[in-house]
Amino acid sequence: MYKILVEVDKKNLAFSLYNLRSKVENLNDTNIINTEKMVFSDAYIKNNIDLIKSFFNLIVLKNNIETVDISVNALCPIVFFIIGDNSKIKNVNLLEDKVISYTVFELLLSSKYIENVNCYAMPSFMFDKLDIDKNMRVTSRCEVLFVSNFMDMNSFNNYSDVYYKKNIVIDCQFKERDKEDIESFFRFNNNLKIMNLYHTSEDSIDYLLDIVKNNNKKNIKIILNQDKNDSSIIKLCNKVVEKNKKLIKNNNLKIKVNYIKEYRDKNMLKQVNLNFFRIILILFIVLAFLVCIIFFVKYREDTNDINDELDDIASIIDLNDIDNYIAEEEKIEEQEQQEEVDSSQTKPPVNDAKPDPYANTFDQIFSELLKINDETVGWLKVNNTNINYPVTKHSDNDYYLNNSYYKQQNTHGWVFMDYRNSIDKLDKNTIIYGHRNNKGLMFGSLKNVLDKNWYTDKNNQKITFNTLNGDMQWQIFSIYTLKNTNDYLANHFDNDESYKTFIEMIKKRSIYNFGIDVGIDDNILTLSTCYNNAEYRLVVHAKLIK
């Protein structure tokens, strides 16, 4: 038997497993009914289902609720049992980062009124079934890695992007990895209307048409884009059309050539007056110049706004307090090390009393910061860089890419923790991101760590990351740059062996051997930012030592 916590937040009805440590007042007072926070046992719900349904129907009606949040997928059967027949409920958010099970899929399929579902991921046949049979819009949060040129060219960021894509680009000089992703796309997608093909050949078109045929795709326009001034594209198009007449007719396909401008000018259009081209060129240059000016002005305004926010924070919080606190922590650590040495030599300790300035510094600091931004989760400082900022965390990893600490739209963004991480119970890998900035803002000065004089200085090898729950010291054990990938951003590991393999991988990449042992019982802090025009990543890993 388990208990379910039900909360009413604005126009959302949230279901989660009840944590015995949660403070839910007056739950046992039969004279008080708190309709904002309620706890029920699963047995009580099942034994009083008609009463429970009527009760929640009134709550939904009274609060005009349309959305239900479910914290773990295992609660879906009983939640749908309660609200499944309520015509007011249109949206369901499955918050657990797991691929939905067939049981949950059947519940969605049998629902009468749900129109939108947000989940981590689901198999392709489920997308197809819910879309066709229920006209239900499904959005997934699970990212797809850019492992092929095909995926990269079409900017497929998640599975729902793949499913609902209507217009794709294919470079026909594909490799095996491209073929695998192209074939998966056609099995998964049900909305494709246009295919833009480049570097085409007869074999590549035959291959793609076979995929179209095998997946019974219809009503698609296939555009063969001309390469340079190659007139053979016309012969190729005619040959393909002649050879695939039956398929083109049965599946209502359209195949056409998109000629490059030079070819049209030479063969299909009259010569245009040279002065007209000069005017167009001048207009283009002027437009480009204006765009550059607008971008520069916007960039400067955003930089000024960020600096103003930093000044505001500094006016509220004395950064010297933070530096003094961190220095005091380092002094205490050195004192403890000296006491260990003295103790081994049978000398009495210098001082048993350890000052605890945390309550007088970061407790007060976070109290002020939370008034500014309620998504503040910590404070990060990296020695001999400009990184000395509060850290935020949103429900996704996109918000603080384009929003400042004051939650204002800004190209510089802010320093933020991965949405999957928690400060209450540290994951094996806690990840913090920040934009690379030429002005040294956010993680712009993190490039300092690549300087040999920096990373060989022991004073720089410790990172301070303090959270709402306490102060933490982290020891750097790996620094490196690499081409854009997500393999170092895992925060959960199925077993000790996979975590051990992960540690070995990131240590092997380091540009310097720090001589630090990292084991399966250690927690890791990862700092990640762009490097070399976003083609590479600059990464710093440190293990928790205090």
N, C-alpha and C positions, 0 to 999 in steps of 0.2 A: 504494500500500500504506500502511496506517496501523496503529497499535498501540492496543490496548485495555487499560485499567487496570481490574482487577476487585478489589474490596475487600469483605471480610466485616466488617460492623459490627453486632454483636449478632445480631439475627435478620433482617438485611437483606443482600441481595447487590447491590452497586452496580457498574454498568458505566459507564465514562466514557472519553473519548478520552485517551490517555496524553500528558501534557505532559513534554517532554524535560527540563524543569527540575525536575520532581518528584523528590524524593529517595526512591527505592524501593531499599532496600539488598538486596544478595545476590541480585539477579535473575539474574546470570550465573554464580552458584556452583551447579554441578550437584549438589553434595552437600547443598544446603540447599533445602528446599521451604517457602516462606512462604505459608501458606494464608490469610493476612489481606490481603496485597497481592500481586497477580500481574499480569504484563504479557504479553500475547500479540499476535502480529501476526495480521491477518485472514487472511493466506495460510496461516499455521500452523494456525489453527482449521479452515479449509476442507479442508486436506489431511489433518487428523487428527481429523475430526469425531467418530468413534466413541469415540476415546480421550478427547477433551475432554468429550463428554457423560457418559461414565462417571465421569470425574474430578469434574465438578461435581455429579453425582448423589450422590456420596459426601459432598461438602462440604455440600450441602443437607440430606442425611439426618443427618449428624453434628451440624450446628448447628441442626437443626430450623427451617430457613429457610422462610418463607412469602411473603416480600415481595422484589420486585426493583425497584431504582431505576435508571432509564436517563437519563443526563444530557442526551443529544441524541437527537432522534427518528431521525436517520440510522443510529443503532446498532441500531434495533429488528430489522431482518431477521436480523442475525447473532446477536443475543441470543436471539430466539425460536428460531433454529436450534439454539441450545445448550440452552435450558431449556423450550422449548415443549411437550415431551411429559412434563415432570416433574409428577406429580400433587400434589406438595407445594406448588408455587408457586400461591398463590391471589390475590395482589395485585401489581399493576404500577403504579408511579409514573413517569409521563413528565414529567420536570422542566423540559424546555425550554418557554419561553413562546411557543409557536407552535401554530396550529391543526393538528391531526394530518392527515396526508395519507391518501389512499385506500390506499396501500401498508400503512401502519400499521393502518388500519381492517381490511383483509383479514387481517392477522396476528392481530388480536384476534378476528375472526370465526371464524378457523380453529382458535383455541386450544380445548383440551378442558377445562382445569381452572381457568382464571382466572375469578374471581368479582367482583373489584373493580378499577376503573381510575381513577386520578387523572390528569387532563391539564389543559392550559390551556384548550382549547375544541375542539369538533368540530361539524360540520354536523348539523342536526336529524335528517336521515334516518339518520345513523350511530347517534345516540342510540336512535332507534326500533328499528333493526335489532338492535342489541346487546341491548336490553331484551327484545324479543319473542323473538328467535331463541336468544339465549344466556342470558337471565335474568341479565345482567351489570349491576352497579351502576356507573354512571359519574358521577364528580364532577369539575366543572370549576372552574378558578380565575379565569376571565376575568370581570371585573365588567361589569354592564350599567348604563349611565347612566340616571338617572331623567329621561327626556326627555318623559314624558307622565304625565298624572294617573293613568291606568290602571296604569302600572308602579310609580308611587309608592305608590298606595293598597294594592297587593298586596306591597310590599316585595321586589321581585324584585332580588336582589343578584348573581346569576350565572345562567348558562344552566341549570345543573342544578336551581336553584330553579324556573325556568319549566317545565322538563320534568316534574318530579314533583309540581307543585302540584295539590291536589285540591279546594280551595275558593277561589273568587275573588270579588272585589267589583268591580262595574262601575257607575260613574255614567253613566247613559244620556244625560246632556247632554254627550256627548263631542265632541271636535274631530277634525280629520283625523289628527293625530298619534296620538290615542288609537285611532282606527279601524285605523291601520296596525299598531300594536302588538297590538291585540286579534286581528286577523286572523293575525298572525305567531304569537301565542300558541296559537291553535287549530290551526294547522298543526304546531306544535312539540310541544304537550302531548299526552300519551296517558293521563293519569290523572285527568282532571277528573271530579268527582262533583257539585259544588254550585256554582250561579251565584247570587250575591246581587245583585239589580238595584235601583238607586235612581233616582228622578226618571224613571220609565218613561213611555213613550208608545207608541202603536201602531206608529209608524214604527221606533222604536228596537228594539222586540221583534221586529218582522218582520226587521229587519236582522240581529239576533243569531241568530234561528232559521235564516236563510239560511246563515249561517256554520256553524252546527251541521250543517245538512243537507249542505252542500258538502264538509265534512270528515268526514262520516259518524260524528259523535259520538253515542254511545249511553249509556243508563243515567245520565242527568243530571237532577238536581233543580233546577228554576229557581224561585227565590223572588222574588216581586214585593213589595218592601218599601213599605208605605204611607207617603205623604208627608203629614205633619200629620194632619188629620182628614178627608181626602179620600175620600169613599165611592165615587167613580168608579172606583177601582182594582178594585172587584168587577166592574163592567161590563166593564172592560178585560180582566180575566183571562178572563171567560166568552167574550168575543169572540175572544180569541187562541186559546183552546182549541177553540172551534167551528171557526175558520178553518183550524186546523192539525191536525185530527184524525188524518189519515193519517200525518203526520210524527211526531206524538206516539206513535202506536201502533207504527209501524215501528221507531222508535229508542228506544222505552221511556222517554220523557221524562215528567217530572212537573212540573206548573206549579201553584204555590200562592201564596196571599197571606199575607204576614206583617203583621198589623195592629199599629198602634202601640198603646201601653198605654191612652191616653185613649179610643180607639175601642172597645177591648175592655171597658173599664170601663163605658162608656156603653151599649153595645149587646149585649154577650155575657155580662157578669158581673153578679152582684148587687152592690148597693152594699155597700161594705166599711165597717165601723165606723170613724169618724174617729179614735178613740183608737188603733186599730191602726196607722193611718198615722203618727200622732204617735210611737208607739213605734219604728216602722221608721225614721222620720226621725232620732230621737234616737240609735238604734243606728248609723245611717249616720254621723252627726256624730262620735260617739265613735270609731268605727272609723277615720274619716278622720283624726281627731286622733292616734290611736295610730300610724297609718301615718306621719304627719308626724314624730312623736317618734322612731319607729324609724329613719326616714330621716336625721333630724338627728343622732341618736346615731351611726349608721353613718358619716355624713359626717365628724363630729368625730373618730371613732376613726381613719378613714382618713387624715385630715389629720395627726393626731398620729403615726401610723405613718410617714408620709412625712417629717415633720420629724425623727423619730428616725433614719430612714435617712440623711437629710442630715447629721445630727449625727455618725452613725457614720462617714460618708465623710469629714467634716471632721476627725474625730479621727485618721483614718489618713493623710489628705492635707491638707497645709496649703494652704488656698485662697490665702493670701498669696503662696505660691510661684508659683501660676498667674498672679495679677495682676502680680507682679513680672516674671515672664517675658514676659507680653504687653507690659508697659510697656517692658521692655528691647528687645523687637522693634521697637516703635514708635520708640524712641530711635535704634536702629540704622538704621531706614529714614530718619528725619530726617537722620542723619549722612551717609548715602549721598547723599541729595538735596543736602545742603550741599556734599559733595565734588564732585558734578557741577558745581555752580555755581562752586566754587573752581577746578576744573579748566578750565572755560571761560575763566577769568580768569588762566590760567597760574600758579595758585598750587599748591604741593605739597599733597597730601591731609593731613588732620589726623592720621589714624591708619589704617594699612592693616590692622591686626589687628581682626578682628570676633569678638566673644565668641559662643560657641555654647552657650547654657545649656540647649538642648533635652535633651541627654543627661542632664543633672543634674535635670531637672524632669519633663517629660512621659514620658520613658522609664521613670522610676521610678514615676511616677503610674499609668501604664497597667499596669505590672507588678503594682501593688497592686490596681487596679480589677479586673483579669482574675481575681484570686483570689475576688472577690466575685461577679462576673457574667461568665461566659465569652463573653457576647454583646456585650460592650463594643466599640465601633468608633471612638469619638472623644470629644472634649470640645468643647462649644459655649459661647461667651461672647458676649453682646450687651451693649454698653456701656449703662450707666444703665438697666438692667432687672435683674430677679432671675435672668435666664437665665445660669447659670454651672454647667452640669451635664455629667456624662458622658452620652454618646449610645449607645443600644443598637440592635440590629437582630435581628429574628426572621425565621423562614421565611415569615411572613405579616404583614399590616398590622393584625391584630386583637389579637394577644397583649398588646402593651404599651399598648393602650387601657384594659385592666382589670387590669394587673399592674405592680407597682413594680419598682425596680431590683434589689431582693432577691428578685424573682420571687414576691412574695406578692400575692394578689388585693387590688386597691385601686381605688376609683372614680376616683382621680386619674391612674392609669396612670403612664407615664414618657415622656421625650423619646426618640423613636426614628426611625431612618432607614428609608426605603422599602425593602421587601424586595427590590425589583428592582435597587437601586443596589449599587455595590461601592466599597470604599475602596482596593482594589489598582489599579484602573484607573478613574478617574473617568468617569462618564457625562456627557453634555452637560448634564443637569439632575439634580443630587443633591438629594433632597427629605428634609426633616426635619419630623416632626409632633410636636405636643404638645397636651394638653388646655388649654382656657381655664379658669382657676380664679379664683374671686373672692378667694381668699386670696393670690393672686400666685404660686402654685406652678406648676411646669412652664412653659407658655407664657401663664400668666395675666397677666404683666406685659408681654407683647409689644404690648399695646394702647398702650404708651408711644410707639411709633413713629408713631402718628397725630397726636401733638402737634407743632405747627409748631416750637416751641422745641427739640424733640428732633431732628426730621429735618433742620433747617437747621444744626445743630451738627455740624461736620466730624468732631469726635471720636467722634460716634455713628455715622458713616456706614461704619465698617469693622467687619466681623464676624470673630471668630476661631473657626475650626473646625479643631482639630488632631486628627489620626488616629493610628493605630498606626504609620503610615508616615512621618509628619512633620507640620510645622506649616504652616498655610495661612491667608492673609489674603484676605478677600473684600470688595469694594467695592459698597455698596448702590446700585442704579440704579432700583429701582421699589418703591413701597409702595402698596397699595390694598386695598379691601374690595369684595366682589361676592357676588351670590347664589350659593348652593351649586352648584358645577359642578366637573368634573374636567379641563377643557381645559388648565389650567396645570400639570398633574401628569405630562405626557408626559416620559419620560426617554430615549427613543430616537427618532431621526428618520431617515426613509428617505433623505433627501438634504439638501444644503446649503440648497436653496430652502425646504424645509419648516421647517428650523430658523430661517432668516432670517425667515420669516413669523411663527413662534412668538415670536421676540425682539421683533419690531415690535408684536405684539399685547399682550404683557405690559408693554412700555415705555409704550404708549399709555394703559394703564389707570392709570398712576401718578398719585398726588395731587400730586406735586411733580416738577419737571424737575431731576434731579441733574446733567445735563450730562455723563453718562458714555457713552462709545461702547462698544457691545457688538457683536461680530462673530461670524461663523460659526465662528471658531477658538477662541472663548472658552468656558470652562466656567461653569456657573451653579449657585448654591446657592439653594434655595427653602425658606423657613420658612412653614408653614401651620398655622392653628388656627381654631377656631370663633369666630364673632363674632355678637353680637345673637341669642342663643338658638338657635344652630346653623342659622339661616336663611341666614346669610352666612358667608363665609370672610375672614379677615384674612391677607394674603399679603405676604411680603417676598422680593424677588429681589436677589441680589448676584452679581457676577462675580469669578472667581478672579484676583487680581492678584499673588499670591506663593505 
